[in-house]
Amino acid sequence: MFRFLSARKTFAELDDREILALAISSEEDDARIYADFAARLRGEFPATAAIFDGMAQEEDGHRRRLIDLFESRFSGPIPLIRREHVAGWYARRPVWLTETLDIATLRGEAARMERAAAEFYDRAAARATDPAQRRLLGDLALAERGHERAAEGLEAARLDDDAEAAEAEADHRRFVLTWVQPGLAGLMDGSVSTLAPIFATAFATGDTMTTFRVGLAASVGAGISMGFTEAASDDGVISGRGSPVKRGLAAGIMTTVGGLGHAMPYLIPDFMTATVIALALVFAELWAIAWIQKRWMSTPFLRAVLQVVVGGALVLAAGILIGEV
């Protein structure tokens, strides 16, 4: 539709020369992406970086074969044609521009790249009029389909048990530093710091709706503050704690959730019922935080209980005392 408004050609309009040029530029792009993946992983995940180095070398080999065929069939320079120059062609998500990516995401993106390349070569081979070009494009389609298996072979050759365990540990550590630690800090802050204002308001006024509004304001305000503070405190480059946006979201959302947990019961009109439920939720929240500290942060359970449950109980008592005065 509206083809006359676009300077781009459709894939069906490309001739053999342009198809080869598109294939060459695509292989160049893929090789550079794999090389970038390898460079970003080399310091922390050297074995997986070696896998992507091997894939980049394979893509360079494909590019050289395509250039040899182009030079044997055509004269002059190779036209500059990229994926984005072809109307309706697949768009690739630039995940390689993301600051922090886990290994699973990178491997998944590589698999998608190989599937897309294989589909391209299938279509290109079906349209090729020259036997040599048709044969090469068909061979490359098979190579791309086998690329994932080749990567698995590289992984088996390069990732021994110790290397695989080390990379799994490093990936787990990054997950904890990016999501669990900021989220846990936010949950602790939201659950503990909002106890005093919520229960002081509850026992001072005896009004459930007023208490809920104070709790909502305290929770949302604390969530925004914690989120911005976490995101601005560290860009994650030197510390390795990951994306500041992800950490800020984890801290901000969990802070709000922690405060709302014992504010929501005050939507119940009956003061005594709402307070009993809120106190029960406080008890559950504090013990849940202690368990998370033990599970994810390897904190001894008794120490976690002293830090969270005892501390939370003191803040709760202070809020009730202030509200009764």
Phi and psi restraints in degrees (value plus and minus 20) as a CYANA .aco file:
   2 PHE   PHI      36.2    76.2
   2 PHE   PSI      14.8    54.8
   3 ARG   PHI     -77.1   -37.1
   3 ARG   PSI     -51.5   -11.5
   4 PHE   PHI     -89.1   -49.1
   4 PHE   PSI     -36.4     3.6
   5 LEU   PHI    -105.2   -65.2
   5 LEU   PSI     -30.7     9.3
   6 SER   PHI    -132.0   -92.0
   6 SER   PSI     119.1   159.1
   7 ALA   PHI    -105.0   -65.0
   7 ALA   PSI     -25.7    14.3
   8 ARG   PHI    -102.8   -62.8
   8 ARG   PSI     127.9   167.9
   9 LYS   PHI    -110.8   -70.8
   9 LYS   PSI     135.3   175.3
  10 THR   PHI    -102.4   -62.4
  10 THR   PSI     145.2   185.2
  11 PHE   PHI     -82.1   -42.1
  11 PHE   PSI     -55.8   -15.8
  12 ALA   PHI     -85.4   -45.4
  12 ALA   PSI     -41.4    -1.4
  13 GLU   PHI    -108.9   -68.9
  13 GLU   PSI     -27.0    13.0
  14 LEU   PHI     -96.5   -56.5
  14 LEU   PSI     118.4   158.4
  15 ASP   PHI    -111.2   -71.2
  15 ASP   PSI    -199.7  -159.7
  16 ASP   PHI     -79.5   -39.5
  16 ASP   PSI     -60.5   -20.5
  17 ARG   PHI     -81.9   -41.9
  17 ARG   PSI     -64.1   -24.1
  18 GLU   PHI     -91.6   -51.6
  18 GLU   PSI     -54.9   -14.9
  19 ILE   PHI     -83.9   -43.9
  19 ILE   PSI     -62.9   -22.9
  20 LEU   PHI     -82.9   -42.9
  20 LEU   PSI     -62.3   -22.3
  21 ALA   PHI     -82.4   -42.4
  21 ALA   PSI     -60.6   -20.6
  22 LEU   PHI     -84.7   -44.7
  22 LEU   PSI     -60.7   -20.7
  23 ALA   PHI     -84.4   -44.4
  23 ALA   PSI     -61.0   -21.0
  24 ILE   PHI     -83.1   -43.1
  24 ILE   PSI     -67.9   -27.9
  25 SER   PHI     -85.7   -45.7
  25 SER   PSI     -54.5   -14.5
  26 SER   PHI     -86.3   -46.3
  26 SER   PSI     -62.1   -22.1
  27 GLU   PHI     -85.3   -45.3
  27 GLU   PSI     -57.5   -17.5
  28 GLU   PHI     -82.1   -42.1
  28 GLU   PSI     -64.7   -24.7
  29 ASP   PHI     -82.2   -42.2
  29 ASP   PSI     -65.8   -25.8
  30 ASP   PHI     -83.8   -43.8
  30 ASP   PSI     -60.4   -20.4
  31 ALA   PHI     -82.7   -42.7
  31 ALA   PSI     -61.2   -21.2
  32 ARG   PHI     -87.1   -47.1
  32 ARG   PSI     -57.2   -17.2
  33 ILE   PHI     -85.6   -45.6
  33 ILE   PSI     -65.2   -25.2
  34 TYR   PHI     -84.4   -44.4
  34 TYR   PSI     -58.7   -18.7
  35 ALA   PHI     -84.2   -44.2
  35 ALA   PSI     -56.6   -16.6
  36 ASP   PHI     -87.2   -47.2
  36 ASP   PSI     -62.8   -22.8
  37 PHE   PHI     -76.4   -36.4
  37 PHE   PSI     -65.6   -25.6
  38 ALA   PHI     -83.1   -43.1
  38 ALA   PSI     -62.6   -22.6
  39 ALA   PHI     -84.2   -44.2
  39 ALA   PSI     -57.2   -17.2
  40 ARG   PHI     -94.0   -54.0
  40 ARG   PSI     -46.6    -6.6
  41 LEU   PHI    -114.5   -74.5
  41 LEU   PSI     -32.5     7.5
  42 ARG   PHI     -80.6   -40.6
  42 ARG   PSI     -59.4   -19.4
  43 GLY   PHI     -89.5   -49.5
  43 GLY   PSI     -59.7   -19.7
  44 GLU   PHI    -121.5   -81.5
  44 GLU   PSI     -51.6   -11.6
  45 PHE   PHI    -149.9  -109.9
  45 PHE   PSI      50.4    90.4
  46 PRO   PHI     -82.4   -42.4
  46 PRO   PSI     -54.5   -14.5
  47 ALA   PHI     -88.1   -48.1
  47 ALA   PSI     -62.9   -22.9
  48 THR   PHI     -89.7   -49.7
  48 THR   PSI     -53.4   -13.4
  49 ALA   PHI     -79.9   -39.9
  49 ALA   PSI     -57.8   -17.8
  50 ALA   PHI     -84.1   -44.1
  50 ALA   PSI     -53.5   -13.5
  51 ILE   PHI     -82.5   -42.5
  51 ILE   PSI     -66.9   -26.9
  52 PHE   PHI     -90.3   -50.3
  52 PHE   PSI     -51.6   -11.6
  53 ASP   PHI     -79.6   -39.6
  53 ASP   PSI     -63.6   -23.6
  54 GLY   PHI     -83.4   -43.4
  54 GLY   PSI     -59.7   -19.7
  55 MET   PHI     -87.1   -47.1
  55 MET   PSI     -57.7   -17.7
  56 ALA   PHI     -83.3   -43.3
  56 ALA   PSI     -60.5   -20.5
  57 GLN   PHI     -84.0   -44.0
  57 GLN   PSI     -58.8   -18.8
  58 GLU   PHI     -83.4   -43.4
  58 GLU   PSI     -62.5   -22.5
  59 GLU   PHI     -84.1   -44.1
  59 GLU   PSI     -57.2   -17.2
  60 ASP   PHI     -83.4   -43.4
  60 ASP   PSI     -57.7   -17.7
  61 GLY   PHI     -83.7   -43.7
  61 GLY   PSI     -60.7   -20.7
  62 HIS   PHI     -81.6   -41.6
  62 HIS   PSI     -63.6   -23.6
  63 ARG   PHI     -80.4   -40.4
  63 ARG   PSI     -63.7   -23.7
  64 ARG   PHI     -83.4   -43.4
  64 ARG   PSI     -59.6   -19.6
  65 ARG   PHI     -84.5   -44.5
  65 ARG   PSI     -59.5   -19.5
  66 LEU   PHI     -87.3   -47.3
  66 LEU   PSI     -60.2   -20.2
  67 ILE   PHI     -85.1   -45.1
  67 ILE   PSI     -61.9   -21.9
  68 ASP   PHI     -78.4   -38.4
  68 ASP   PSI     -62.9   -22.9
  69 LEU   PHI     -86.3   -46.3
  69 LEU   PSI     -61.0   -21.0
  70 PHE   PHI     -80.1   -40.1
  70 PHE   PSI     -66.0   -26.0
  71 GLU   PHI     -86.7   -46.7
  71 GLU   PSI     -50.2   -10.2
  72 SER   PHI     -95.5   -55.5
  72 SER   PSI     -42.5    -2.5
  73 ARG   PHI    -125.3   -85.3
  73 ARG   PSI     -51.2   -11.2
  74 PHE   PHI    -149.5  -109.5
  74 PHE   PSI     136.3   176.3
  75 SER   PHI    -128.6   -88.6
  75 SER   PSI     142.9   182.9
  76 GLY   PHI      68.3   108.3
  76 GLY   PSI     158.1   198.1
  77 PRO   PHI     -91.4   -51.4
  77 PRO   PSI     140.2   180.2
  78 ILE   PHI     -97.4   -57.4
  78 ILE   PSI     104.0   144.0
  79 PRO   PHI     -80.7   -40.7
  79 PRO   PSI     126.8   166.8
  80 LEU   PHI    -106.5   -66.5
  80 LEU   PSI      80.0   120.0
  81 ILE   PHI    -151.3  -111.3
  81 ILE   PSI     102.8   142.8
  82 ARG   PHI    -137.7   -97.7
  82 ARG   PSI     152.6   192.6
  83 ARG   PHI     -75.1   -35.1
  83 ARG   PSI     -62.5   -22.5
  84 GLU   PHI     -89.9   -49.9
  84 GLU   PSI     -30.1     9.9
  85 HIS   PHI    -107.2   -67.2
  85 HIS   PSI     -24.9    15.1
  86 VAL   PHI    -128.0   -88.0
  86 VAL   PSI     100.7   140.7
  87 ALA   PHI     -83.5   -43.5
  87 ALA   PSI     112.7   152.7
  88 GLY   PHI      57.4    97.4
  88 GLY   PSI     -15.6    24.4
  89 TRP   PHI     -99.3   -59.3
  89 TRP   PSI     141.3   181.3
  90 TYR   PHI     -88.0   -48.0
  90 TYR   PSI     122.1   162.1
  91 ALA   PHI    -121.6   -81.6
  91 ALA   PSI     115.7   155.7
  92 ARG   PHI    -119.9   -79.9
  92 ARG   PSI     112.5   152.5
  93 ARG   PHI     -90.8   -50.8
  93 ARG   PSI     106.3   146.3
  94 PRO   PHI     -97.8   -57.8
  94 PRO   PSI      43.9    83.9
  95 VAL   PHI     -85.6   -45.6
  95 VAL   PSI     -43.0    -3.0
  96 TRP   PHI     -88.0   -48.0
  96 TRP   PSI     -32.6     7.4
  97 LEU   PHI    -105.4   -65.4
  97 LEU   PSI     -31.3     8.7
  98 THR   PHI     -89.7   -49.7
  98 THR   PSI     118.2   158.2
  99 GLU   PHI     -82.8   -42.8
  99 GLU   PSI     -67.3   -27.3
 100 THR   PHI    -145.5  -105.5
 100 THR   PSI     107.5   147.5
 101 LEU   PHI    -155.7  -115.7
 101 LEU   PSI     117.3   157.3
 102 ASP   PHI    -102.6   -62.6
 102 ASP   PSI     146.2   186.2
 103 ILE   PHI     -81.5   -41.5
 103 ILE   PSI     -60.8   -20.8
 104 ALA   PHI     -80.8   -40.8
 104 ALA   PSI     -59.9   -19.9
 105 THR   PHI     -84.7   -44.7
 105 THR   PSI     -62.9   -22.9
 106 LEU   PHI     -84.5   -44.5
 106 LEU   PSI     -63.7   -23.7
 107 ARG   PHI     -85.8   -45.8
 107 ARG   PSI     -58.7   -18.7
 108 GLY   PHI     -84.2   -44.2
 108 GLY   PSI     -60.3   -20.3
 109 GLU   PHI     -84.8   -44.8
 109 GLU   PSI     -59.5   -19.5
 110 ALA   PHI     -81.6   -41.6
 110 ALA   PSI     -61.1   -21.1
 111 ALA   PHI     -83.6   -43.6
 111 ALA   PSI     -61.6   -21.6
 112 ARG   PHI     -83.7   -43.7
 112 ARG   PSI     -60.2   -20.2
 113 MET   PHI     -81.2   -41.2
 113 MET   PSI     -62.8   -22.8
 114 GLU   PHI     -88.2   -48.2
 114 GLU   PSI     -59.2   -19.2
 115 ARG   PHI     -83.2   -43.2
 115 ARG   PSI     -63.2   -23.2
 116 ALA   PHI     -84.2   -44.2
 116 ALA   PSI     -60.2   -20.2
 117 ALA   PHI     -84.9   -44.9
 117 ALA   PSI     -61.3   -21.3
 118 ALA   PHI     -82.7   -42.7
 118 ALA   PSI     -61.9   -21.9
 119 GLU   PHI     -84.0   -44.0
 119 GLU   PSI     -58.8   -18.8
 120 PHE   PHI     -80.9   -40.9
 120 PHE   PSI     -67.9   -27.9
 121 TYR   PHI     -86.6   -46.6
 121 TYR   PSI     -53.3   -13.3
 122 ASP   PHI     -80.9   -40.9
 122 ASP   PSI     -67.5   -27.5
 123 ARG   PHI     -86.8   -46.8
 123 ARG   PSI     -60.2   -20.2
 124 ALA   PHI     -87.0   -47.0
 124 ALA   PSI     -60.3   -20.3
 125 ALA   PHI     -85.1   -45.1
 125 ALA   PSI     -56.6   -16.6
 126 ALA   PHI     -85.2   -45.2
 126 ALA   PSI     -47.5    -7.5
 127 ARG   PHI    -117.4   -77.4
 127 ARG   PSI     -31.9     8.1
 128 ALA   PHI     -86.0   -46.0
 128 ALA   PSI     118.2   158.2
 129 THR   PHI    -119.6   -79.6
 129 THR   PSI     -41.9    -1.9
 130 ASP   PHI    -109.5   -69.5
 130 ASP   PSI     110.0   150.0
 131 PRO   PHI     -78.8   -38.8
 131 PRO   PSI     -61.8   -21.8
 132 ALA   PHI     -84.6   -44.6
 132 ALA   PSI     -60.5   -20.5
 133 GLN   PHI     -88.1   -48.1
 133 GLN   PSI     -61.1   -21.1
 134 ARG   PHI     -82.2   -42.2
 134 ARG   PSI     -60.4   -20.4
 135 ARG   PHI     -86.3   -46.3
 135 ARG   PSI     -65.0   -25.0
 136 LEU   PHI     -84.4   -44.4
 136 LEU   PSI     -64.0   -24.0
 137 LEU   PHI     -84.9   -44.9
 137 LEU   PSI     -58.0   -18.0
 138 GLY   PHI     -84.1   -44.1
 138 GLY   PSI     -60.6   -20.6
 139 ASP   PHI     -82.8   -42.8
 139 ASP   PSI     -60.2   -20.2
 140 LEU   PHI     -88.9   -48.9
 140 LEU   PSI     -53.3   -13.3
 141 ALA   PHI     -81.7   -41.7
 141 ALA   PSI     -64.4   -24.4
 142 LEU   PHI     -84.6   -44.6
 142 LEU   PSI     -58.8   -18.8
 143 ALA   PHI     -84.4   -44.4
 143 ALA   PSI     -61.5   -21.5
 144 GLU   PHI     -86.3   -46.3
 144 GLU   PSI     -57.3   -17.3
 145 ARG   PHI     -86.9   -46.9
 145 ARG   PSI     -51.0   -11.0
 146 GLY   PHI    -107.7   -67.7
 146 GLY   PSI     -23.3    16.7
 147 HIS   PHI     -84.3   -44.3
 147 HIS   PSI     -58.9   -18.9
 148 GLU   PHI     -84.4   -44.4
 148 GLU   PSI     -59.7   -19.7
 149 ARG   PHI     -86.6   -46.6
 149 ARG   PSI     -55.1   -15.1
 150 ALA   PHI     -84.9   -44.9
 150 ALA   PSI     -59.1   -19.1
 151 ALA   PHI     -83.4   -43.4
 151 ALA   PSI     -59.4   -19.4
 152 GLU   PHI     -84.5   -44.5
 152 GLU   PSI     -55.7   -15.7
 153 GLY   PHI     -86.0   -46.0
 153 GLY   PSI     -61.7   -21.7
 154 LEU   PHI     -81.4   -41.4
 154 LEU   PSI     -59.9   -19.9
 155 GLU   PHI     -84.0   -44.0
 155 GLU   PSI     -62.6   -22.6
 156 ALA   PHI     -85.1   -45.1
 156 ALA   PSI     -52.6   -12.6
 157 ALA   PHI     -97.3   -57.3
 157 ALA   PSI     -50.9   -10.9
 158 ARG   PHI    -126.3   -86.3
 158 ARG   PSI     -42.5    -2.5
 159 LEU   PHI    -121.3   -81.3
 159 LEU   PSI      74.5   114.5
 160 ASP   PHI     -99.3   -59.3
 160 ASP   PSI     158.6   198.6
 161 ASP   PHI     -80.2   -40.2
 161 ASP   PSI     -61.0   -21.0
 162 ASP   PHI     -86.5   -46.5
 162 ASP   PSI     -63.4   -23.4
 163 ALA   PHI     -85.3   -45.3
 163 ALA   PSI     -62.3   -22.3
 164 GLU   PHI     -83.7   -43.7
 164 GLU   PSI     -61.2   -21.2
 165 ALA   PHI     -85.3   -45.3
 165 ALA   PSI     -60.0   -20.0
 166 ALA   PHI     -85.0   -45.0
 166 ALA   PSI     -60.7   -20.7
 167 GLU   PHI     -90.1   -50.1
 167 GLU   PSI     -57.2   -17.2
 168 ALA   PHI     -83.8   -43.8
 168 ALA   PSI     -59.7   -19.7
 169 GLU   PHI     -85.7   -45.7
 169 GLU   PSI     -61.5   -21.5
 170 ALA   PHI     -85.9   -45.9
 170 ALA   PSI     -58.8   -18.8
 171 ASP   PHI     -86.2   -46.2
 171 ASP   PSI     -61.2   -21.2
 172 HIS   PHI     -82.7   -42.7
 172 HIS   PSI     -62.0   -22.0
 173 ARG   PHI     -82.2   -42.2
 173 ARG   PSI     -61.8   -21.8
 174 ARG   PHI     -84.4   -44.4
 174 ARG   PSI     -60.5   -20.5
 175 PHE   PHI     -81.4   -41.4
 175 PHE   PSI     -63.4   -23.4
 176 VAL   PHI     -83.7   -43.7
 176 VAL   PSI     -64.8   -24.8
 177 LEU   PHI     -89.5   -49.5
 177 LEU   PSI     -51.9   -11.9
 178 THR   PHI    -104.6   -64.6
 178 THR   PSI     -60.5   -20.5
 179 TRP   PHI    -132.8   -92.8
 179 TRP   PSI     -70.9   -30.9
 180 VAL   PHI     -90.2   -50.2
 180 VAL   PSI     -70.0   -30.0
 181 GLN   PHI     -82.2   -42.2
 181 GLN   PSI     -70.0   -30.0
 182 PRO   PHI     -83.6   -43.6
 182 PRO   PSI     -59.0   -19.0
 183 GLY   PHI     -84.9   -44.9
 183 GLY   PSI     -60.9   -20.9
 184 LEU   PHI     -85.9   -45.9
 184 LEU   PSI     -61.9   -21.9
 185 ALA   PHI     -81.2   -41.2
 185 ALA   PSI     -60.9   -20.9
 186 GLY   PHI     -86.3   -46.3
 186 GLY   PSI     -62.5   -22.5
 187 LEU   PHI     -83.1   -43.1
 187 LEU   PSI     -61.4   -21.4
 188 MET   PHI     -83.7   -43.7
 188 MET   PSI     -65.7   -25.7
 189 ASP   PHI     -83.8   -43.8
 189 ASP   PSI     -66.3   -26.3
 190 GLY   PHI     -86.4   -46.4
 190 GLY   PSI     -58.6   -18.6
 191 SER   PHI     -93.0   -53.0
 191 SER   PSI     -57.9   -17.9
 192 VAL   PHI    -110.2   -70.2
 192 VAL   PSI     -67.9   -27.9
 193 SER   PHI     -88.2   -48.2
 193 SER   PSI     -45.2    -5.2
 194 THR   PHI    -107.6   -67.6
 194 THR   PSI     -25.8    14.2
 195 LEU   PHI     -81.5   -41.5
 195 LEU   PSI     -67.2   -27.2
 196 ALA   PHI     -82.5   -42.5
 196 ALA   PSI     -72.2   -32.2
 197 PRO   PHI     -84.6   -44.6
 197 PRO   PSI     -57.1   -17.1
 198 ILE   PHI     -87.2   -47.2
 198 ILE   PSI     -70.3   -30.3
 199 PHE   PHI     -98.1   -58.1
 199 PHE   PSI     -45.8    -5.8
 200 ALA   PHI     -84.5   -44.5
 200 ALA   PSI     -63.4   -23.4
 201 THR   PHI     -84.9   -44.9
 201 THR   PSI     -62.9   -22.9
 202 ALA   PHI     -79.7   -39.7
 202 ALA   PSI     -68.4   -28.4
 203 PHE   PHI    -101.2   -61.2
 203 PHE   PSI     -38.8     1.2
 204 ALA   PHI    -100.9   -60.9
 204 ALA   PSI     -55.7   -15.7
 205 THR   PHI    -126.8   -86.8
 205 THR   PSI     -51.2   -11.2
 206 GLY   PHI      48.6    88.6
 206 GLY   PSI      -8.0    32.0
 207 ASP   PHI    -126.0   -86.0
 207 ASP   PSI      98.2   138.2
 208 THR   PHI     -90.0   -50.0
 208 THR   PSI     -59.0   -19.0
 209 MET   PHI     -89.2   -49.2
 209 MET   PSI     -59.1   -19.1
 210 THR   PHI     -82.6   -42.6
 210 THR   PSI     -61.9   -21.9
 211 THR   PHI     -82.0   -42.0
 211 THR   PSI     -62.2   -22.2
 212 PHE   PHI     -82.3   -42.3
 212 PHE   PSI     -62.8   -22.8
 213 ARG   PHI     -83.5   -43.5
 213 ARG   PSI     -62.2   -22.2
 214 VAL   PHI     -83.1   -43.1
 214 VAL   PSI     -64.0   -24.0
 215 GLY   PHI     -83.0   -43.0
 215 GLY   PSI     -61.5   -21.5
 216 LEU   PHI     -83.0   -43.0
 216 LEU   PSI     -65.8   -25.8
 217 ALA   PHI     -83.7   -43.7
 217 ALA   PSI     -64.1   -24.1
 218 ALA   PHI     -83.8   -43.8
 218 ALA   PSI     -60.3   -20.3
 219 SER   PHI     -89.0   -49.0
 219 SER   PSI     -67.6   -27.6
 220 VAL   PHI     -86.1   -46.1
 220 VAL   PSI     -63.8   -23.8
 221 GLY   PHI     -81.5   -41.5
 221 GLY   PSI     -64.0   -24.0
 222 ALA   PHI     -85.2   -45.2
 222 ALA   PSI     -57.8   -17.8
 223 GLY   PHI     -83.4   -43.4
 223 GLY   PSI     -65.6   -25.6
 224 ILE   PHI     -82.3   -42.3
 224 ILE   PSI     -65.0   -25.0
 225 SER   PHI     -82.4   -42.4
 225 SER   PSI     -68.3   -28.3
 226 MET   PHI     -83.8   -43.8
 226 MET   PSI     -59.8   -19.8
 227 GLY   PHI     -82.0   -42.0
 227 GLY   PSI     -68.5   -28.5
 228 PHE   PHI     -86.7   -46.7
 228 PHE   PSI     -59.4   -19.4
 229 THR   PHI     -82.8   -42.8
 229 THR   PSI     -64.8   -24.8
 230 GLU   PHI     -84.9   -44.9
 230 GLU   PSI     -63.1   -23.1
 231 ALA   PHI     -87.4   -47.4
 231 ALA   PSI     -55.7   -15.7
 232 ALA   PHI    -105.5   -65.5
 232 ALA   PSI     -34.8     5.2
 233 SER   PHI     -95.9   -55.9
 233 SER   PSI     -45.4    -5.4
 234 ASP   PHI    -181.7  -141.7
 234 ASP   PSI     106.0   146.0
 235 ASP   PHI    -100.1   -60.1
 235 ASP   PSI     -25.6    14.4
 236 GLY   PHI      62.1   102.1
 236 GLY   PSI     -24.9    15.1
 237 VAL   PHI     -90.8   -50.8
 237 VAL   PSI     -69.5   -29.5
 238 ILE   PHI    -102.1   -62.1
 238 ILE   PSI     -63.0   -23.0
 239 SER   PHI     -95.0   -55.0
 239 SER   PSI     -41.0    -1.0
 240 GLY   PHI      53.5    93.5
 240 GLY   PSI       0.7    40.7
 241 ARG   PHI    -105.3   -65.3
 241 ARG   PSI     -20.3    19.7
 242 GLY   PHI      72.6   112.6
 242 GLY   PSI    -193.3  -153.3
 243 SER   PHI     -79.5   -39.5
 243 SER   PSI     108.9   148.9
 244 PRO   PHI     -84.2   -44.2
 244 PRO   PSI     -49.3    -9.3
 245 VAL   PHI     -86.8   -46.8
 245 VAL   PSI     -65.7   -25.7
 246 LYS   PHI     -82.6   -42.6
 246 LYS   PSI     -64.0   -24.0
 247 ARG   PHI     -84.8   -44.8
 247 ARG   PSI     -60.5   -20.5
 248 GLY   PHI     -84.4   -44.4
 248 GLY   PSI     -60.8   -20.8
 249 LEU   PHI     -83.8   -43.8
 249 LEU   PSI     -64.6   -24.6
 250 ALA   PHI     -80.8   -40.8
 250 ALA   PSI     -66.4   -26.4
 251 ALA   PHI     -87.2   -47.2
 251 ALA   PSI     -65.2   -25.2
 252 GLY   PHI     -86.0   -46.0
 252 GLY   PSI     -65.8   -25.8
 253 ILE   PHI     -85.4   -45.4
 253 ILE   PSI     -65.3   -25.3
 254 MET   PHI     -89.7   -49.7
 254 MET   PSI     -50.1   -10.1
 255 THR   PHI     -83.0   -43.0
 255 THR   PSI     -66.0   -26.0
 256 THR   PHI     -83.6   -43.6
 256 THR   PSI     -63.8   -23.8
 257 VAL   PHI     -81.1   -41.1
 257 VAL   PSI     -63.0   -23.0
 258 GLY   PHI     -80.9   -40.9
 258 GLY   PSI     -58.3   -18.3
 259 GLY   PHI     -95.8   -55.8
 259 GLY   PSI     -58.7   -18.7
 260 LEU   PHI     -89.1   -49.1
 260 LEU   PSI     -43.0    -3.0
 261 GLY   PHI     -74.4   -34.4
 261 GLY   PSI     -64.0   -24.0
 262 HIS   PHI    -123.0   -83.0
 262 HIS   PSI     -13.3    26.7
 263 ALA   PHI    -113.1   -73.1
 263 ALA   PSI     -53.9   -13.9
 264 MET   PHI     -78.5   -38.5
 264 MET   PSI     -57.4   -17.4
 265 PRO   PHI     -77.6   -37.6
 265 PRO   PSI     -42.3    -2.3
 266 TYR   PHI     -98.6   -58.6
 266 TYR   PSI     -13.1    26.9
 267 LEU   PHI     -96.2   -56.2
 267 LEU   PSI     -34.5     5.5
 268 ILE   PHI     -97.0   -57.0
 268 ILE   PSI     107.8   147.8
 269 PRO   PHI     -82.7   -42.7
 269 PRO   PSI     -55.1   -15.1
 270 ASP   PHI     -94.8   -54.8
 270 ASP   PSI     100.0   140.0
 271 PHE   PHI     -82.6   -42.6
 271 PHE   PSI     -67.3   -27.3
 272 MET   PHI     -84.5   -44.5
 272 MET   PSI     -63.7   -23.7
 273 THR   PHI     -81.6   -41.6
 273 THR   PSI     -65.9   -25.9
 274 ALA   PHI     -81.8   -41.8
 274 ALA   PSI     -61.4   -21.4
 275 THR   PHI     -88.9   -48.9
 275 THR   PSI     -61.0   -21.0
 276 VAL   PHI     -82.3   -42.3
 276 VAL   PSI     -64.4   -24.4
 277 ILE   PHI     -84.9   -44.9
 277 ILE   PSI     -61.8   -21.8
 278 ALA   PHI     -82.5   -42.5
 278 ALA   PSI     -62.3   -22.3
 279 LEU   PHI     -84.6   -44.6
 279 LEU   PSI     -59.4   -19.4
 280 ALA   PHI     -83.6   -43.6
 280 ALA   PSI     -60.2   -20.2
 281 LEU   PHI     -86.7   -46.7
 281 LEU   PSI     -57.4   -17.4
 282 VAL   PHI     -79.5   -39.5
 282 VAL   PSI     -66.8   -26.8
 283 PHE   PHI     -78.7   -38.7
 283 PHE   PSI     -65.4   -25.4
 284 ALA   PHI     -85.8   -45.8
 284 ALA   PSI     -61.2   -21.2
 285 GLU   PHI     -80.6   -40.6
 285 GLU   PSI     -67.1   -27.1
 286 LEU   PHI     -85.6   -45.6
 286 LEU   PSI     -60.5   -20.5
 287 TRP   PHI     -90.1   -50.1
 287 TRP   PSI     -53.4   -13.4
 288 ALA   PHI     -84.9   -44.9
 288 ALA   PSI     -60.1   -20.1
 289 ILE   PHI     -83.5   -43.5
 289 ILE   PSI     -62.1   -22.1
 290 ALA   PHI     -81.2   -41.2
 290 ALA   PSI     -60.1   -20.1
 291 TRP   PHI     -86.7   -46.7
 291 TRP   PSI     -61.7   -21.7
 292 ILE   PHI     -82.1   -42.1
 292 ILE   PSI     -60.8   -20.8
 293 GLN   PHI     -81.0   -41.0
 293 GLN   PSI     -61.1   -21.1
 294 LYS   PHI     -89.4   -49.4
 294 LYS   PSI     -61.5   -21.5
 295 ARG   PHI     -91.7   -51.7
 295 ARG   PSI     -65.4   -25.4
 296 TRP   PHI    -124.0   -84.0
 296 TRP   PSI     -49.3    -9.3
 297 MET   PHI    -124.9   -84.9
 297 MET   PSI     -17.8    22.2
 298 SER   PHI      36.5    76.5
 298 SER   PSI      12.3    52.3
 299 THR   PHI    -103.1   -63.1
 299 THR   PSI     110.6   150.6
 300 PRO   PHI     -73.8   -33.8
 300 PRO   PSI     117.9   157.9
 301 PHE   PHI     -81.1   -41.1
 301 PHE   PSI     -61.6   -21.6
 302 LEU   PHI     -82.9   -42.9
 302 LEU   PSI     -60.1   -20.1
 303 ARG   PHI     -85.0   -45.0
 303 ARG   PSI     -61.4   -21.4
 304 ALA   PHI     -82.1   -42.1
 304 ALA   PSI     -59.7   -19.7
 305 VAL   PHI     -82.8   -42.8
 305 VAL   PSI     -64.0   -24.0
 306 LEU   PHI     -84.2   -44.2
 306 LEU   PSI     -60.5   -20.5
 307 GLN   PHI     -89.0   -49.0
 307 GLN   PSI     -61.8   -21.8
 308 VAL   PHI    -118.7   -78.7
 308 VAL   PSI     -76.2   -36.2
 309 VAL   PHI     -87.3   -47.3
 309 VAL   PSI     -68.2   -28.2
 310 VAL   PHI     -85.5   -45.5
 310 VAL   PSI     -64.0   -24.0
 311 GLY   PHI     -82.0   -42.0
 311 GLY   PSI     -64.2   -24.2
 312 GLY   PHI     -83.6   -43.6
 312 GLY   PSI     -57.9   -17.9
 313 ALA   PHI     -83.5   -43.5
 313 ALA   PSI     -58.0   -18.0
 314 LEU   PHI     -85.9   -45.9
 314 LEU   PSI     -62.6   -22.6
 315 VAL   PHI     -85.2   -45.2
 315 VAL   PSI     -61.5   -21.5
 316 LEU   PHI     -80.7   -40.7
 316 LEU   PSI     -65.4   -25.4
 317 ALA   PHI     -82.9   -42.9
 317 ALA   PSI     -58.6   -18.6
 318 ALA   PHI     -84.6   -44.6
 318 ALA   PSI     -60.9   -20.9
 319 GLY   PHI     -84.9   -44.9
 319 GLY   PSI     -63.6   -23.6
 320 ILE   PHI     -86.1   -46.1
 320 ILE   PSI     -60.2   -20.2
 321 LEU   PHI     -83.1   -43.1
 321 LEU   PSI     -64.5   -24.5
 322 ILE   PHI     -83.9   -43.9
 322 ILE   PSI     -58.8   -18.8
 323 GLY   PHI     -88.0   -48.0
 323 GLY   PSI     -48.0    -8.0
 324 GLU   PHI    -103.9   -63.9
 324 GLU   PSI     -40.3    -0.3
